[in-house]
Amino acid sequence: MADIPTVDGLLRHVQPNMIFHLSGLGKAGPDRELVLPTLHSLLVSTVNILMVATDIRCRRVLLAASLLEPEPGCSEAVPLSPYATAKWASAGYARMFHLLYGAPVVMVRPFMTYGPGQDECKLIPHVVLSLLNGQAPKLSSGNQRIDWIYVDDVIDGFIAAAQAPRVEGCTIDLGSGVLVPIRTVVDQLVELIGAGVEPLFHALPDRPYEPVRVANIEAAYATIGWKPHTPLREGLRRTIQWYSKRPHEASIPLGPSPA
């Protein structure tokens, strides 16, 4: 997607009525080595898709926005990672394309998504797989409060955003509307799994400058008729059930957990 001739050839051949742009590097750390990979995989790919989709008059382009983007309305807002910067710039280009060129773009912002099939380096899979193997997951303080959303609800939200009329140019939050600390989620995982080990909180440092942000689900319901349906505990239970049926004897990440 970062190669404009490839994007142009593909979209002109397929002539899609609707595009869901969900691809790109998902590493949100502050490492300098992520600057160029996120620039190309997130920002350049988005601009390429917007260019061609506008030319071929695609009916709607849905872009995955990020909760790590700076809050709107702050003139000196600074994104806190290469990932957040690329996402923020992508959203700016999307709004420009909509305003100047009539691109039918809708930005959908999933909050902290979890569920079956998630990368094992992420917090919930890391904790689940550690506990299933009888190992104590190493974590930060666990005090960070997060708006968690189950993957099935996110999928329903994207579909609703694709079908709702007159939402071009909008940014739509997909979240639970509730902030829950990491420690609370980990405690629920321990209880649901019945593990005989205790997580090691404070074994890793907290990430600096992590934003605390809650989804505006009232606006999402008013705009696209969507609201979340999966309670956190039920989503965690389904996630545990999925991972417990997968081979996990050698799948515990050796590096630090993201939390």
C-alpha positions in Angstrom: 0.0 0.0 0.0 3.0 2.3 0.3 3.7 2.0 -3.4 1.4 4.3 -5.4 1.7 2.3 -8.7 0.6 -0.8 -6.9 -2.3 0.9 -5.2 -3.4 2.5 -8.4 -3.2 -0.7 -10.4 -5.0 -2.7 -7.8 -7.9 -0.3 -7.2 -8.5 0.5 -10.8 -8.6 -3.2 -11.6 -11.0 -4.1 -8.7 -13.0 -0.9 -8.8 -14.2 -1.3 -5.2 -17.4 0.3 -4.0 -16.1 0.6 -0.5 -12.6 0.4 1.0 -11.7 -0.5 4.6 -8.1 0.7 5.2 -6.9 -1.3 8.2 -3.4 -2.3 7.2 -0.2 -0.9 8.6 2.5 -1.4 11.3 0.8 -1.6 14.7 3.8 -1.0 17.0 3.1 2.0 19.2 6.3 2.3 21.1 8.5 5.5 21.1 11.5 3.8 19.4 13.2 5.9 16.7 13.5 2.9 14.5 9.8 3.0 14.0 9.7 6.4 12.4 10.2 5.4 8.8 8.3 2.1 8.9 5.2 3.8 10.4 5.6 6.8 8.0 5.4 4.5 5.0 3.0 1.8 6.2 0.5 4.2 7.9 0.7 7.7 6.4 2.0 7.1 2.8 -0.4 4.1 2.4 -3.3 6.3 3.5 -2.5 9.1 1.1 -2.1 6.6 -1.8 -5.5 5.1 -1.1 -7.1 8.5 -0.8 -5.6 9.7 -4.1 -6.8 6.7 -6.1 -10.1 6.2 -4.3 -11.0 9.8 -5.1 -10.0 9.4 -8.8 -12.1 6.2 -9.2 -15.1 7.7 -7.3 -15.2 5.0 -4.6 -18.4 5.4 -2.7 -16.8 5.3 0.8 -13.4 4.9 2.3 -13.2 3.9 6.0 -9.9 4.6 7.8 -8.9 3.2 11.1 -8.0 6.1 13.3 -6.2 5.8 16.6 -6.9 6.8 20.2 -3.2 7.7 20.5 -3.7 10.7 18.3 -3.6 14.0 20.1 -7.0 15.3 21.3 -8.5 17.9 18.8 -8.6 21.5 19.9 -5.1 21.8 21.3 -2.9 24.0 19.2 0.3 22.6 20.7 -0.6 19.0 20.9 2.3 16.6 20.4 1.9 13.0 19.4 3.8 10.6 21.7 5.1 8.0 19.3 5.9 7.5 15.6 2.7 5.5 15.3 0.6 8.2 16.8 2.2 10.8 14.6 1.6 8.9 11.5 -2.0 8.3 12.5 -2.5 11.9 13.3 -1.1 13.0 10.0 -3.2 10.4 8.2 -6.3 11.9 9.8 -5.3 15.3 8.7 -4.9 14.2 5.1 -8.2 12.4 5.2 -10.0 15.6 6.4 -8.2 17.6 3.7 -9.2 15.2 1.0 -12.8 15.3 2.2 -12.9 19.1 2.3 -11.0 19.9 -0.8 -11.6 17.0 -3.1 -14.9 15.5 -1.9 -13.3 12.2 -0.8 -16.0 10.1 0.9 -13.9 9.3 3.9 -15.1 8.2 7.3 -12.6 7.8 10.2 -13.4 5.1 12.7 -11.4 5.1 16.0 -11.4 1.8 17.9 -10.3 2.1 21.5 -8.2 -0.6 23.2 -9.4 -3.6 21.2 -8.9 -7.1 22.5 -10.1 -10.6 21.7 -9.2 -13.9 20.0 -6.3 -13.8 17.6 -4.5 -10.8 18.9 -0.8 -10.6 18.7 0.8 -12.4 21.7 3.0 -9.4 22.5 -0.1 -7.4 23.5 -1.2 -7.1 27.1 -4.2 -9.5 27.4 -2.7 -12.3 25.2 0.6 -12.0 27.1 -1.2 -12.3 30.5 -3.5 -15.1 29.4 -0.8 -17.2 27.8 1.5 -16.7 30.8 -1.2 -17.8 33.2 -2.2 -20.8 31.1 1.4 -21.9 31.3 1.6 -21.4 35.0 4.0 -18.4 34.6 3.7 -15.1 36.4 3.4 -12.3 33.8 5.7 -9.3 34.3 3.7 -6.1 34.2 3.9 -2.4 35.0 2.0 -0.8 37.9 -1.3 -1.7 36.2 -2.7 1.7 37.3 -3.3 3.0 33.7 -7.0 3.4 33.0 -8.1 2.2 29.6 -11.3 2.0 27.5 -11.5 -1.6 26.5 -13.6 -2.9 23.6 -14.1 -6.4 22.4 -13.2 -7.2 18.7 -16.7 -8.3 17.7 -18.1 -5.0 18.7 -15.4 -3.2 16.8 -16.3 -5.2 13.6 -20.0 -4.3 14.1 -18.9 -0.7 14.4 -17.0 -0.6 11.2 -20.0 -2.3 9.4 -22.4 0.3 10.9 -20.1 3.1 9.8 -20.0 1.6 6.3 -23.8 1.5 6.0 -24.9 4.7 7.8 -25.9 7.6 5.5 -24.3 11.0 5.4 -21.4 10.4 7.7 -18.6 11.3 5.3 -16.0 13.5 7.1 -17.0 12.2 10.5 -14.7 10.6 13.1 -16.5 7.9 15.1 -15.3 6.4 18.4 -15.7 2.7 19.1 -15.3 2.0 22.7 -17.1 1.0 25.9 -17.4 4.5 27.3 -15.8 3.3 30.6 -12.3 3.5 31.9 -11.0 0.3 33.6 -7.5 0.0 35.1 -5.1 -2.6 33.7 -4.8 -4.1 37.2 -8.5 -4.7 37.3 -8.4 -6.5 33.9 -5.5 -8.7 35.0 -7.2 -9.6 38.3 -10.3 -10.7 36.3 -8.1 -12.8 34.0 -6.5 -14.5 37.1 -9.9 -15.2 38.5 -11.4 -16.6 35.3 -8.4 -18.8 34.6 -8.0 -20.0 38.2 -4.3 -19.6 37.9 -2.1 -20.6 40.8 0.4 -17.8 40.1 0.3 -14.1 40.9 1.1 -11.4 38.3 4.3 -9.4 39.0 3.1 -5.8 39.1 5.8 -3.1 39.1 8.3 -5.5 37.4 8.3 -3.2 34.4 8.2 0.6 34.2 5.1 2.5 33.2 5.1 4.0 29.8 5.5 7.8 30.1 2.8 10.2 28.7 0.2 7.5 28.1 -3.1 9.3 27.3 -6.2 8.6 29.3 -9.1 8.8 26.9 -12.7 7.5 26.9 -14.8 6.9 23.8 -17.8 9.1 23.1 -20.2 6.2 22.5 -23.3 8.5 22.7 -22.0 10.3 19.6 -21.4 7.0 17.9 -24.9 5.9 18.6 -26.3 9.2 17.3 -24.2 9.1 14.2 -24.3 5.4 13.1 -26.7 3.7 15.5 -23.9 1.6 17.1 -23.2 0.8 20.7 -21.1 -2.0 22.3 -22.8 -5.2 23.4 -20.0 -7.3 25.0 -19.4 -6.7 28.7 -15.7 -6.8 29.7 -15.9 -9.9 31.7 -17.7 -11.8 28.9 -15.1 -10.6 26.4 -12.3 -11.8 28.6 -14.0 -15.2 29.1 -14.3 -15.6 25.3 -10.7 -14.6 24.8 -9.4 -17.0 27.4 -11.5 -19.8 25.8 -10.0 -19.1 22.4 -6.4 -19.1 23.6 -6.9 -22.1 25.8 -7.7 -24.2 22.7 -4.5 -23.1 20.9 -1.0 -24.6 21.3 0.8 -22.2 23.7 3.6 -24.2 25.3 6.3 -22.2 23.6 4.4 -19.0 22.7 5.1 -16.8 25.8 6.8 -13.6 24.6 10.2 -13.3 26.1 10.3 -9.5 25.9 8.4 -7.1 28.2 4.7 -6.8 28.2 3.3 -3.6 26.7 1.8 -2.7 30.0 
